[in-house]
């Protein structure tokens, strides 16, 4: 029978920090088999950071599991810093880490924003990618950002009402600018409450069935500040030109073995985007999980992701 759940918890065999410029110092770790096939895990958000659970998508006897907290996220410092924080810099960071660890080619695994960064990295460095596992597709187009800010109220009106009500009535015509002003305020008494509301809004909309545990975890200070501030930054300063650049450049990666995994009822990153990606990339395997939302921890999504990492053991 195919494996259907996460592997057992494990600790890293190595951790470190990579100073990529005068501002940013990135946390990275390796776990699993030091001689195994390298796999890079890219967290979502942007700004969410990685967690110990993310190691468990991969067979530790087979894979050399590399996890990175991206600029401003998680254990990387400075937390929530927006300077030189854009897609080209993040792509360069991945190449710097690959070279630092002496890895020639690796499997790249990313969900939500991690799928965005995975595609951008693969398009920039296709010769360094063995394969791609992509989940909950987000391509950072204006329509997708507007959906997050306003459209999700069609499915989660209660969560959106709280997200909207936090902003004074006179500023609600542009929620992104209103949150941006608060999230970038230097006073924690201003930016932290706004960050928690933003992050918990996303958490509340991320699962098919209500998950109070996920919503509560979304309000944790480090997660909330990194996610909300950096997410608002990327939404506001979309660096893709044209905005559908990732789709336009898919020809560069269509030869790379890829699986796309999408929850049918993903509200944060609706299935329409994954469908568009697959239509542009018919060679990729496309798995729609019929009873799941956005979170990688949804039972059906979790199973599909683990099964994908098992299937990719045939690649070298």
ROVO-22981 format. One record per residue: x, y, z of N, C-alpha, C in turn; residue in one letter. Coordinates in nm, 2 decimals, padded with zeros to 4 digits. Example, Ala and Ser with C-alpha at 12.3 -4.5 7.8 and 13.67 -1.06 7.14 Angstrom:
2
n.xx/n.yy/n.zz/ca.xx/ca.yy/ca.zz/c.xx/c.yy/c.zz/r
01.32/-00.57/00.78/01.23/-00.45/00.78/01.32/-00.33/00.78/A .
01.28/-00.22/00.71/01.37/-00.11/00.71/01.29/00.00/00.79/S .
END
This chain:
316
n.xx/n.yy/n.zz/ca.xx/ca.yy/ca.zz/c.xx/c.yy/c.zz/r
00.08/-00.12/00.00/00.00/00.00/00.00/00.09/00.12/00.00/X .
00.05/00.23/-00.08/00.13/00.35/-00.08/00.12/00.42/00.06/X .
00.23/00.48/00.10/00.24/00.55/00.23/00.14/00.66/00.23/X .
00.07/00.68/00.34/-00.04/00.78/00.34/-00.02/00.89/00.45/X .
00.08/00.89/00.53/00.09/00.99/00.63/00.24/01.03/00.65/X .
00.26/01.13/00.74/00.39/01.19/00.76/00.48/01.09/00.82/X .
00.61/01.11/00.80/00.72/01.03/00.86/00.73/01.07/01.00/X .
00.80/01.00/01.08/00.82/01.02/01.22/00.90/01.15/01.25/X .
00.88/01.22/01.36/00.95/01.34/01.39/01.10/01.31/01.39/X .
01.18/01.41/01.35/01.33/01.40/01.35/01.39/01.53/01.37/X .
01.51/01.53/01.42/01.59/01.65/01.45/01.69/01.67/01.33/X .
01.73/01.79/01.31/01.84/01.82/01.21/01.97/01.76/01.25/X .
02.05/01.72/01.15/02.18/01.68/01.18/02.28/01.80/01.16/X .
02.23/01.91/01.11/02.31/02.03/01.09/02.22/02.15/01.08/X .
02.26/02.26/01.15/02.19/02.39/01.13/02.30/02.49/01.11/X .
02.26/02.60/01.05/02.35/02.71/01.02/02.28/02.84/00.98/X .
02.37/02.94/00.96/02.32/03.07/00.91/02.40/03.11/00.79/X .
02.33/03.16/00.70/02.39/03.21/00.57/02.37/03.36/00.56/X .
02.48/03.44/00.57/02.47/03.58/00.56/02.48/03.61/00.41/X .
02.37/03.66/00.36/02.35/03.68/00.21/02.38/03.82/00.17/X .
02.38/03.92/00.27/02.42/04.06/00.24/02.44/04.13/00.37/X .
02.45/04.26/00.37/02.47/04.33/00.49/02.35/04.34/00.59/X .
02.24/04.29/00.54/02.11/04.30/00.62/02.07/04.16/00.66/X .
02.06/04.07/00.57/01.99/03.94/00.60/02.08/03.83/00.63/X .
02.04/03.76/00.74/02.11/03.64/00.79/02.01/03.52/00.79/X .
02.02/03.42/00.71/01.92/03.32/00.69/01.95/03.20/00.77/X .
01.85/03.15/00.83/01.86/03.02/00.90/01.83/02.91/00.80/X .
01.92/02.80/00.81/01.90/02.68/00.73/01.93/02.56/00.82/X .
01.87/02.45/00.77/01.90/02.32/00.84/01.90/02.21/00.75/X .
01.96/02.10/00.79/01.96/01.97/00.71/01.92/01.86/00.81/X .
01.84/01.77/00.76/01.80/01.65/00.83/01.79/01.53/00.74/X .
01.77/01.41/00.80/01.76/01.30/00.71/01.89/01.23/00.68/X .
01.91/01.19/00.56/02.03/01.12/00.52/02.13/01.21/00.46/X .
02.25/01.23/00.52/02.35/01.33/00.47/02.39/01.29/00.33/X .
02.38/01.16/00.29/02.42/01.11/00.16/02.30/01.09/00.06/X .
02.19/01.14/00.11/02.07/01.11/00.03/02.04/01.21/-00.08/X .
01.93/01.19/-00.15/01.90/01.28/-00.26/01.85/01.42/-00.20/X .
01.91/01.53/-00.24/01.88/01.66/-00.18/01.74/01.70/-00.22/X .
01.66/01.75/-00.12/01.53/01.81/-00.14/01.52/01.94/-00.06/X .
01.48/02.04/-00.13/01.46/02.18/-00.07/01.32/02.20/-00.04/X .
01.29/02.23/00.09/01.15/02.27/00.13/01.14/02.42/00.13/X .
01.04/02.48/00.06/01.02/02.62/00.06/00.88/02.65/00.12/X .
00.89/02.73/00.23/00.77/02.75/00.31/00.68/02.86/00.24/X .
00.56/02.87/00.29/00.46/02.96/00.23/00.47/03.10/00.29/X .
00.36/03.17/00.27/00.35/03.31/00.32/00.32/03.40/00.20/X .
00.43/03.48/00.16/00.56/03.48/00.21/00.57/03.53/00.35/X .
00.68/03.48/00.42/00.70/03.52/00.55/00.66/03.43/00.66/X .
00.60/03.31/00.63/00.55/03.23/00.73/00.66/03.15/00.81/X .
00.77/03.12/00.75/00.88/03.04/00.81/00.84/02.90/00.81/X .
00.94/02.81/00.84/00.92/02.67/00.84/00.91/02.62/00.98/X .
00.87/02.49/00.99/00.85/02.43/01.12/00.90/02.29/01.12/X .
00.93/02.23/01.24/00.98/02.09/01.24/00.89/01.99/01.17/X .
00.76/02.02/01.16/00.67/01.93/01.09/00.70/01.91/00.94/X .
00.76/02.02/00.89/00.79/02.02/00.74/00.89/01.92/00.70/X .
00.98/01.88/00.80/01.08/01.77/00.77/01.01/01.64/00.74/X .
00.89/01.62/00.79/00.82/01.49/00.79/00.75/01.45/00.66/X .
00.76/01.54/00.56/00.70/01.50/00.43/00.80/01.40/00.35/X .
00.92/01.39/00.41/01.02/01.32/00.33/01.08/01.20/00.41/X .
01.10/01.09/00.34/01.16/00.97/00.40/01.31/01.01/00.44/X .
01.34/01.01/00.57/01.47/01.05/00.62/01.58/00.95/00.59/X .
01.54/00.83/00.55/01.65/00.73/00.51/01.69/00.76/00.36/X .
01.61/00.83/00.29/01.64/00.85/00.14/01.68/00.99/00.11/X .
01.61/01.09/00.17/01.63/01.23/00.13/01.73/01.30/00.23/X .
01.80/01.39/00.17/01.88/01.49/00.24/01.79/01.61/00.25/X .
01.73/01.64/00.36/01.62/01.74/00.37/01.67/01.88/00.40/X .
01.66/01.97/00.31/01.71/02.11/00.34/01.60/02.20/00.36/X .
01.60/02.27/00.47/01.49/02.37/00.50/01.55/02.51/00.52/X .
01.49/02.61/00.47/01.54/02.74/00.48/01.43/02.83/00.53/X .
01.46/02.93/00.62/01.36/03.04/00.65/01.40/03.15/00.56/X .
01.31/03.20/00.47/01.34/03.30/00.37/01.36/03.44/00.44/X .
01.41/03.53/00.37/01.44/03.67/00.42/01.33/03.72/00.51/X .
01.36/03.76/00.63/01.27/03.82/00.72/01.17/03.72/00.79/X .
01.18/03.59/00.76/01.08/03.49/00.81/01.14/03.40/00.92/X .
01.06/03.36/01.01/01.09/03.25/01.10/01.22/03.29/01.18/X .
01.32/03.20/01.17/01.44/03.22/01.25/01.55/03.30/01.18/X .
01.52/03.34/01.06/01.61/03.43/00.99/01.60/03.57/01.04/X .
01.70/03.65/01.03/01.70/03.78/01.09/01.75/03.89/00.99/X .
01.70/04.01/01.01/01.60/04.06/01.11/01.46/04.02/01.07/X .
01.38/03.98/01.17/01.25/03.93/01.15/01.16/04.04/01.09/X .
01.09/04.01/00.98/01.00/04.10/00.92/01.07/04.21/00.84/X .
01.20/04.20/00.81/01.27/04.31/00.74/01.23/04.30/00.59/X .
01.20/04.42/00.53/01.16/04.43/00.39/01.26/04.48/00.30/X .
01.38/04.52/00.34/01.48/04.57/00.26/01.54/04.46/00.17/X .
01.55/04.49/00.04/01.60/04.39/-00.05/01.53/04.26/-00.04/X .
01.40/04.26/-00.02/01.32/04.14/00.00/01.23/04.13/-00.12/X .
01.27/04.06/-00.22/01.19/04.04/-00.34/01.23/03.91/-00.41/X .
01.15/03.87/-00.51/01.17/03.74/-00.58/01.32/03.72/-00.63/X .
01.37/03.82/-00.70/01.51/03.80/-00.75/01.61/03.77/-00.64/X .
01.60/03.84/-00.52/01.69/03.82/-00.41/01.66/03.68/-00.35/X .
01.54/03.64/-00.34/01.51/03.51/-00.28/01.56/03.40/-00.37/X .
01.55/03.41/-00.50/01.60/03.31/-00.60/01.76/03.31/-00.58/X .
01.82/03.42/-00.57/01.97/03.42/-00.55/02.01/03.36/-00.42/X .
01.92/03.38/-00.31/01.95/03.31/-00.19/01.95/03.16/-00.20/X .
01.86/03.11/-00.28/01.85/02.96/-00.29/01.98/02.91/-00.36/X .
02.02/02.98/-00.46/02.14/02.94/-00.53/02.26/02.95/-00.44/X .
02.27/03.06/-00.35/02.38/03.07/-00.26/02.38/02.96/-00.16/X .
02.26/02.92/-00.11/02.25/02.81/-00.02/02.29/02.67/-00.09/X .
02.25/02.65/-00.21/02.28/02.53/-00.28/02.44/02.52/-00.29/X .
02.50/02.63/-00.33/02.65/02.63/-00.35/02.71/02.61/-00.21/X .
02.66/02.68/-00.11/02.72/02.67/00.02/02.72/02.52/00.07/X .
02.61/02.45/00.04/02.60/02.31/00.09/02.66/02.21/-00.01/X .
02.71/02.26/-00.12/02.78/02.17/-00.21/02.68/02.08/-00.28/X .
02.56/02.12/-00.31/02.46/02.04/-00.38/02.46/02.08/-00.53/X .
02.46/01.98/-00.61/02.46/02.00/-00.76/02.32/02.03/-00.81/X .
02.23/01.94/-00.77/02.09/01.95/-00.82/02.00/01.90/-00.70/X .
01.88/01.95/-00.69/01.79/01.91/-00.59/01.64/01.91/-00.63/X .
01.56/01.83/-00.56/01.42/01.83/-00.58/01.37/01.95/-00.50/X .
01.27/02.03/-00.56/01.22/02.15/-00.49/01.07/02.13/-00.46/X .
01.04/02.15/-00.34/00.90/02.12/-00.28/00.85/02.25/-00.22/X .
00.74/02.31/-00.28/00.69/02.43/-00.22/00.54/02.44/-00.24/X .
00.47/02.50/-00.13/00.33/02.51/-00.13/00.29/02.66/-00.11/X .
00.18/02.70/-00.17/00.13/02.83/-00.16/00.23/02.93/-00.21/X .
00.28/03.03/-00.13/00.39/03.11/-00.18/00.51/03.03/-00.22/X .
00.53/02.92/-00.15/00.64/02.83/-00.18/00.63/02.78/-00.32/X .
00.51/02.76/-00.38/00.49/02.72/-00.52/00.54/02.84/-00.61/X .
00.51/02.96/-00.57/00.55/03.08/-00.65/00.70/03.08/-00.66/X .
00.77/03.07/-00.54/00.91/03.08/-00.54/00.98/02.96/-00.61/X .
00.91/02.84/-00.59/00.97/02.72/-00.66/00.97/02.74/-00.81/X .
00.86/02.79/-00.87/00.85/02.81/-01.01/00.95/02.91/-01.05/X .
00.96/03.02/-00.98/01.05/03.13/-01.02/01.19/03.08/-01.01/X .
01.23/03.00/-00.91/01.36/02.95/-00.90/01.39/02.85/-01.02/X .
01.30/02.76/-01.05/01.32/02.66/-01.15/01.33/02.73/-01.29/X .
01.25/02.84/-01.31/01.26/02.91/-01.44/01.40/02.98/-01.45/X .
01.45/03.02/-01.34/01.58/03.09/-01.34/01.70/02.99/-01.35/X .
01.68/02.87/-01.29/01.79/02.78/-01.28/01.74/02.63/-01.31/X .
01.69/02.61/-01.43/01.63/02.48/-01.46/01.73/02.37/-01.45/X .
01.85/02.39/-01.47/01.95/02.29/-01.47/01.99/02.24/-01.33/X .
01.94/02.31/-01.23/01.96/02.28/-01.09/01.85/02.20/-01.02/X .
01.74/02.18/-01.10/01.62/02.12/-01.04/01.60/01.98/-01.10/X .
01.59/01.88/-01.01/01.56/01.74/-01.04/01.41/01.73/-01.07/X .
01.33/01.79/-00.99/01.19/01.78/-01.00/01.12/01.88/-00.92/X .
00.99/01.90/-00.93/00.91/02.00/-00.85/00.79/01.93/-00.80/X .
00.76/01.96/-00.67/00.63/01.92/-00.61/00.57/02.05/-00.56/X .
00.46/02.09/-00.62/00.39/02.22/-00.60/00.25/02.20/-00.54/X .
00.22/02.28/-00.44/00.09/02.26/-00.38/00.02/02.40/-00.36/X .
-00.11/02.40/-00.38/-00.19/02.53/-00.35/-00.13/02.64/-00.43/X .
-00.15/02.64/-00.56/-00.07/02.73/-00.65/-00.11/02.87/-00.63/X .
-00.01/02.95/-00.62/-00.02/03.10/-00.62/00.08/03.16/-00.71/X .
00.03/03.25/-00.81/00.12/03.31/-00.91/00.13/03.46/-00.89/X .
00.08/03.51/-00.78/00.10/03.65/-00.74/00.05/03.75/-00.84/X .
-00.06/03.72/-00.91/-00.12/03.81/-01.00/-00.22/03.90/-00.92/X .
-00.26/04.02/-00.97/-00.35/04.11/-00.90/-00.48/04.04/-00.87/X .
-00.53/03.96/-00.96/-00.66/03.90/-00.93/-00.66/03.81/-00.81/X .
-00.54/03.74/-00.79/-00.53/03.65/-00.68/-00.52/03.73/-00.55/X .
-00.44/03.84/-00.55/-00.43/03.93/-00.44/-00.56/03.99/-00.40/X .
-00.63/04.04/-00.50/-00.77/04.10/-00.47/-00.86/04.00/-00.41/X .
-00.85/03.88/-00.45/-00.93/03.77/-00.40/-00.91/03.75/-00.25/X .
-00.78/03.75/-00.21/-00.74/03.74/-00.07/-00.80/03.85/00.01/X .
-00.78/03.97/-00.04/-00.82/04.09/00.04/-00.97/04.11/00.04/X .
-01.05/04.07/-00.06/-01.19/04.10/-00.07/-01.28/03.98/-00.10/X .
-01.23/03.89/-00.19/-01.31/03.78/-00.24/-01.34/03.67/-00.15/X .
-01.25/03.65/-00.05/-01.27/03.54/00.04/-01.39/03.56/00.13/X .
-01.44/03.68/00.14/-01.56/03.70/00.22/-01.68/03.63/00.16/X .
-01.67/03.59/00.03/-01.79/03.51/-00.03/-01.80/03.38/00.04/X .
-01.69/03.32/00.09/-01.69/03.19/00.15/-01.68/03.20/00.30/X .
-01.60/03.29/00.35/-01.57/03.31/00.49/-01.61/03.45/00.54/X .
-01.74/03.48/00.53/-01.78/03.62/00.57/-01.75/03.66/00.71/X .
-01.75/03.56/00.80/-01.73/03.60/00.94/-01.58/03.63/00.96/X .
-01.49/03.55/00.90/-01.35/03.58/00.91/-01.31/03.71/00.85/X .
-01.37/03.74/00.73/-01.34/03.86/00.66/-01.40/03.98/00.73/X .
-01.52/03.97/00.79/-01.58/04.08/00.87/-01.48/04.12/00.98/X .
-01.42/04.03/01.05/-01.32/04.07/01.15/-01.20/04.13/01.09/X .
-01.15/04.08/00.98/-01.04/04.14/00.91/-01.07/04.28/00.86/X .
-01.19/04.30/00.81/-01.23/04.43/00.76/-01.25/04.53/00.88/X .
-01.32/04.48/00.98/-01.36/04.57/01.09/-01.24/04.62/01.17/X .
-01.13/04.56/01.17/-01.01/04.60/01.24/-00.97/04.74/01.19/X .
-00.99/04.77/01.06/-00.96/04.90/01.00/-01.07/05.00/01.01/X .
-01.04/05.12/01.05/-01.14/05.22/01.06/-01.22/05.24/00.93/X .
-01.35/05.27/00.95/-01.44/05.27/00.83/-01.39/05.36/00.72/X .
-01.32/05.47/00.75/-01.28/05.56/00.65/-01.16/05.51/00.56/X .
-01.10/05.40/00.61/-00.98/05.35/00.53/-01.01/05.21/00.47/X .
-01.13/05.17/00.48/-01.16/05.03/00.43/-01.17/05.02/00.28/X .
-01.17/05.13/00.21/-01.17/05.13/00.06/-01.04/05.07/00.00/X .
-00.93/05.07/00.08/-00.80/05.01/00.04/-00.74/04.94/00.16/X .
-00.79/04.81/00.18/-00.74/04.74/00.30/-00.59/04.71/00.30/X .
-00.54/04.69/00.18/-00.39/04.67/00.17/-00.31/04.79/00.22/X .
-00.35/04.90/00.18/-00.27/05.02/00.22/-00.30/05.05/00.37/X .
-00.42/05.02/00.42/-00.45/05.05/00.56/-00.37/04.95/00.65/X .
-00.36/04.83/00.61/-00.28/04.73/00.69/-00.13/04.76/00.67/X .
-00.09/04.79/00.55/00.05/04.82/00.53/00.10/04.94/00.62/X .
00.02/05.04/00.63/00.05/05.15/00.72/00.08/05.10/00.87/X .
-00.01/05.01/00.91/00.00/04.96/01.05/00.12/04.86/01.06/X .
00.13/04.77/00.96/00.23/04.66/00.97/00.37/04.72/00.97/X .
00.39/04.83/00.90/00.52/04.89/00.89/00.55/05.00/01.00/X .
00.46/05.02/01.08/00.47/05.12/01.19/00.58/05.07/01.29/X .
00.67/05.15/01.33/00.78/05.10/01.42/00.74/05.06/01.56/X .
00.62/05.10/01.60/00.58/05.07/01.74/00.51/04.93/01.74/X .
00.56/04.83/01.82/00.50/04.70/01.83/00.35/04.71/01.87/X .
00.32/04.81/01.95/00.18/04.83/01.99/00.09/04.86/01.88/X .
00.14/04.90/01.76/00.06/04.92/01.64/00.07/04.81/01.55/X .
00.20/04.76/01.52/00.21/04.66/01.42/00.17/04.52/01.46/X .
00.19/04.48/01.59/00.16/04.35/01.63/00.01/04.31/01.63/X .
-00.08/04.40/01.68/-00.22/04.37/01.67/-00.26/04.35/01.52/X .
-00.22/04.44/01.44/-00.25/04.43/01.30/-00.20/04.30/01.23/X .
-00.08/04.26/01.27/-00.02/04.14/01.22/-00.10/04.02/01.26/X .
-00.15/04.01/01.39/-00.22/03.90/01.44/-00.36/03.89/01.36/X .
-00.42/04.00/01.34/-00.55/04.00/01.27/-00.53/03.95/01.13/X .
-00.43/04.00/01.06/-00.41/03.95/00.92/-00.38/03.80/00.92/X .
-00.29/03.76/01.00/-00.24/03.62/01.00/-00.35/03.52/01.04/X .
-00.43/03.56/01.14/-00.54/03.48/01.18/-00.66/03.47/01.08/X .
-00.67/03.58/01.01/-00.77/03.58/00.90/-00.73/03.47/00.79/X .
-00.60/03.47/00.76/-00.56/03.37/00.66/-00.57/03.23/00.72/X .
-00.53/03.21/00.85/-00.55/03.08/00.91/-00.69/03.03/00.92/X .
-00.78/03.12/00.94/-00.92/03.08/00.95/-00.98/03.04/00.82/X .
-00.92/03.08/00.71/-00.97/03.05/00.57/-00.89/02.93/00.51/X .
-00.80/02.87/00.58/-00.70/02.78/00.52/-00.75/02.63/00.52/X .
-00.85/02.60/00.59/-00.89/02.46/00.61/-01.03/02.44/00.57/X .
-01.06/02.31/00.52/-01.20/02.28/00.48/-01.29/02.28/00.60/X .
-01.25/02.22/00.71/-01.32/02.22/00.84/-01.25/02.32/00.93/X .
-01.33/02.38/01.02/-01.27/02.48/01.12/-01.15/02.41/01.20/X .
-01.04/02.49/01.21/-00.93/02.44/01.29/-00.89/02.55/01.39/X .
-00.94/02.54/01.51/-00.91/02.64/01.61/-00.76/02.64/01.64/X .
-00.69/02.52/01.63/-00.55/02.51/01.66/-00.47/02.59/01.56/X .
-00.51/02.58/01.43/-00.44/02.65/01.32/-00.45/02.81/01.34/X .
-00.58/02.85/01.37/-00.60/02.99/01.39/-00.52/03.04/01.51/X .
-00.52/02.97/01.62/-00.44/03.01/01.73/-00.29/03.02/01.70/X .
-00.24/02.92/01.63/-00.10/02.92/01.59/-00.07/03.04/01.50/X .
-00.16/03.08/01.42/-00.14/03.19/01.33/-00.12/03.32/01.40/X .
-00.17/03.33/01.53/-00.15/03.45/01.61/-00.03/03.46/01.68/X .
00.06/03.36/01.68/00.19/03.36/01.75/00.27/03.47/01.69/X .
00.35/03.54/01.78/00.41/03.67/01.74/00.50/03.66/01.62/X .
00.60/03.56/01.63/00.70/03.56/01.52/00.63/03.52/01.39/X .
00.54/03.42/01.39/00.47/03.38/01.27/00.39/03.50/01.21/X .
00.31/03.56/01.30/00.22/03.66/01.26/00.29/03.78/01.20/X .
00.40/03.83/01.26/00.47/03.95/01.21/00.54/03.92/01.08/X .
00.61/03.80/01.07/00.67/03.77/00.95/00.58/03.75/00.84/X .
00.47/03.68/00.86/00.37/03.65/00.75/00.30/03.78/00.71/X .
00.24/03.85/00.80/00.16/03.97/00.77/00.24/04.08/00.70/X .
00.35/04.11/00.76/00.43/04.23/00.71/00.49/04.19/00.57/X .
00.55/04.07/00.56/00.61/04.04/00.43/00.51/04.01/00.32/X .
00.39/03.95/00.36/00.29/03.92/00.27/00.23/04.05/00.21/X .
00.20/04.15/00.30/00.16/04.28/00.26/00.26/04.35/00.17/X .
00.38/04.33/00.20/00.49/04.39/00.12/00.49/04.33/-00.02/X .
00.48/04.20/-00.03/00.48/04.14/-00.17/00.35/04.17/-00.24/X .
00.24/04.17/-00.17/00.11/04.21/-00.24/00.12/04.35/-00.29/X .
00.18/04.44/-00.22/00.18/04.58/-00.25/00.29/04.61/-00.36/X .
00.40/04.54/-00.36/00.51/04.57/-00.44/00.54/04.45/-00.53/X .
00.44/04.41/-00.61/00.45/04.29/-00.69/00.57/04.31/-00.79/X .
00.67/04.23/-00.78/00.79/04.25/-00.87/00.79/04.18/-01.00/X .
00.68/04.11/-01.03/00.67/04.04/-01.16/00.63/04.13/-01.27/X .
00.70/04.13/-01.37/00.67/04.22/-01.49/00.70/04.14/-01.62/X .
00.59/04.11/-01.69/00.45/04.13/-01.66/00.40/04.05/-01.55/X .
00.28/04.07/-01.50/00.24/04.00/-01.38/00.22/03.86/-01.40/X .
00.20/03.81/-01.53/00.18/03.67/-01.55/00.32/03.61/-01.60/X .
00.43/03.67/-01.56/00.56/03.62/-01.60/00.58/03.47/-01.58/X .
00.54/03.43/-01.46/00.56/03.29/-01.43/00.49/03.19/-01.52/X .
00.37/03.23/-01.56/00.30/03.14/-01.66/00.37/03.16/-01.80/X .
00.40/03.28/-01.84/00.47/03.30/-01.97/00.60/03.22/-01.99/X .
00.67/03.21/-01.88/00.80/03.14/-01.89/00.80/02.99/-01.85/X .
00.68/02.94/-01.85/00.67/02.79/-01.81/00.74/02.70/-01.91/X .
00.75/02.75/-02.04/00.83/02.67/-02.14/00.97/02.63/-02.09/X .
01.02/02.71/-02.00/01.16/02.69/-01.95/01.17/02.57/-01.86/X .
01.05/02.52/-01.81/01.06/02.42/-01.71/00.97/02.30/-01.74/X .
00.91/02.30/-01.86/00.81/02.19/-01.89/00.87/02.06/-01.90/X .
01.01/02.05/-01.92/01.08/01.92/-01.92/01.10/01.87/-01.78/X .
01.09/01.94/-01.68/01.12/01.90/-01.54/01.00/01.82/-01.49/X .
01.03/01.70/-01.44/00.92/01.62/-01.38/00.86/01.69/-01.26/X .
00.72/01.70/-01.27/00.65/01.79/-01.18/00.52/01.73/-01.14/X .
00.48/01.75/-01.01/00.34/01.72/-00.97/00.28/01.84/-00.91/X .
00.16/01.87/-00.94/00.08/01.98/-00.89/-00.03/01.92/-00.81/X .
-00.04/01.96/-00.68/-00.14/01.91/-00.59/-00.22/02.03/-00.54/X .
-00.35/02.01/-00.55/-00.44/02.12/-00.52/-00.57/02.08/-00.45/X .
-00.60/02.14/-00.34/-00.73/02.11/-00.27/-00.85/02.17/-00.35/X .
-00.95/02.09/-00.38/-01.06/02.13/-00.45/-01.12/02.26/-00.39/X .
-01.13/02.26/-00.26/-01.20/02.37/-00.19/-01.09/02.47/-00.12/X .
-00.98/02.48/-00.19/-00.88/02.58/-00.14/-00.94/02.72/-00.17/X .
-00.96/02.79/-00.06/-01.02/02.93/-00.07/-00.91/03.03/-00.07/X .
-00.79/03.01/00.00/-00.69/03.11/00.00/-00.62/03.12/-00.14/X .
-00.60/03.00/-00.21/-00.54/03.00/-00.34/-00.64/02.91/-00.43/X .
-00.74/02.97/-00.48/-00.85/02.89/-00.54/-00.79/02.81/-00.66/X .
-00.86/02.70/-00.69/-00.82/02.60/-00.78/-00.81/02.66/-00.93/X .
-00.87/02.76/-00.96/-00.86/02.82/-01.09/-00.72/02.85/-01.13/X .
-00.64/02.89/-01.04/-00.50/02.92/-01.07/-00.42/02.79/-01.10/X .
-00.44/02.69/-01.02/-00.38/02.56/-01.05/-00.42/02.50/-01.18/X .
-00.55/02.52/-01.21/-00.60/02.47/-01.34/-00.53/02.55/-01.46/X .
-00.52/02.68/-01.44/-00.45/02.76/-01.55/-00.30/02.71/-01.56/X .
-00.24/02.68/-01.45/-00.10/02.64/-01.46/-00.09/02.50/-01.53/X .
-00.18/02.41/-01.50/-00.18/02.28/-01.56/-00.21/02.29/-01.71/X .
-00.30/02.38/-01.75/-00.33/02.39/-01.89/-00.20/02.45/-01.97/X .
-00.12/02.53/-01.90/00.00/02.58/-01.96/00.11/02.48/-01.95/X .
00.09/02.38/-01.87/00.20/02.28/-01.84/00.14/02.14/-01.83/X .
00.09/02.09/-01.95/00.02/01.96/-01.95/00.10/01.84/-01.91/X .
00.23/01.86/-01.92/00.32/01.75/-01.89/00.32/01.72/-01.74/X .
00.29/01.82/-01.66/00.29/01.80/-01.51/00.18/01.71/-01.47/X .
00.20/01.62/-01.37/00.09/01.55/-01.31/00.01/01.64/-01.23/X .
-00.12/01.63/-01.24/-00.21/01.72/-01.17/-00.31/01.64/-01.08/X .
-00.30/01.66/-00.95/-00.38/01.59/-00.85/-00.47/01.69/-00.78/X .
-00.60/01.67/-00.80/-00.70/01.75/-00.72/-00.75/01.67/-00.61/X .
-00.73/01.72/-00.49/-00.77/01.65/-00.37/-00.92/01.69/-00.35/X .
-01.01/01.60/-00.35/-01.15/01.63/-00.36/-01.21/01.69/-00.23/X .
-01.15/01.66/-00.11/-01.21/01.70/00.01/-01.11/01.78/00.10/X .
-01.05/01.88/00.04/-00.95/01.96/00.11/-00.95/02.10/00.07/X .
-00.90/02.19/00.17/-00.88/02.33/00.14/-00.74/02.36/00.11/X .
-00.68/02.46/00.18/-00.55/02.51/00.14/-00.44/02.45/00.21/X .
-00.45/02.42/00.34/-00.34/02.38/00.43/-00.28/02.25/00.38/X .
-00.14/02.25/00.39/-00.07/02.13/00.36/-00.10/02.02/00.46/X .
-00.16/02.06/00.58/-00.19/01.96/00.68/-00.33/01.90/00.67/X .
-00.41/01.95/00.56/-00.54/01.88/00.53/-00.51/01.73/00.51/X .
-00.58/01.64/00.56/-00.55/01.50/00.55/-00.52/01.45/00.41/X .
-00.61/01.49/00.31/-00.59/01.44/00.17/-00.47/01.51/00.11/X .
-00.45/01.63/00.14/-00.33/01.70/00.08/-00.20/01.64/00.14/X .
-00.20/01.62/00.27/-00.09/01.56/00.33/-00.05/01.43/00.27/X .
-00.15/01.35/00.25/-00.13/01.22/00.19/-00.07/01.23/00.05/X .
-00.13/01.32/-00.03/-00.09/01.33/-00.17/00.06/01.39/-00.17/X .
00.10/01.47/-00.08/00.23/01.52/-00.08/00.33/01.42/-00.04/X .
00.30/01.34/00.06/00.39/01.23/00.10/00.40/01.13/-00.02/X .
00.29/01.09/-00.08/00.30/01.00/-00.19/00.38/01.05/-00.31/X .
00.38/01.19/-00.33/00.46/01.25/-00.43/00.61/01.23/-00.40/X .
00.64/01.26/-00.27/00.79/01.25/-00.24/00.83/01.10/-00.25/X .
00.74/01.01/-00.22/00.78/00.86/-00.24/00.80/00.83/-00.39/X .
00.71/00.88/-00.48/00.72/00.86/-00.62/00.85/00.92/-00.68/X .
00.89/01.03/-00.62/01.01/01.10/-00.67/01.14/01.04/-00.63/X .
01.13/00.93/-00.56/01.25/00.85/-00.52/01.32/00.79/-00.65/X .
01.24/00.78/-00.76/01.30/00.72/-00.88/01.38/00.82/-00.95/X .
01.38/00.95/-00.92/01.46/01.05/-00.99/01.59/01.07/-00.92/X .
01.69/01.10/-01.01/01.83/01.13/-00.95/01.88/01.25/-01.02/X .
END
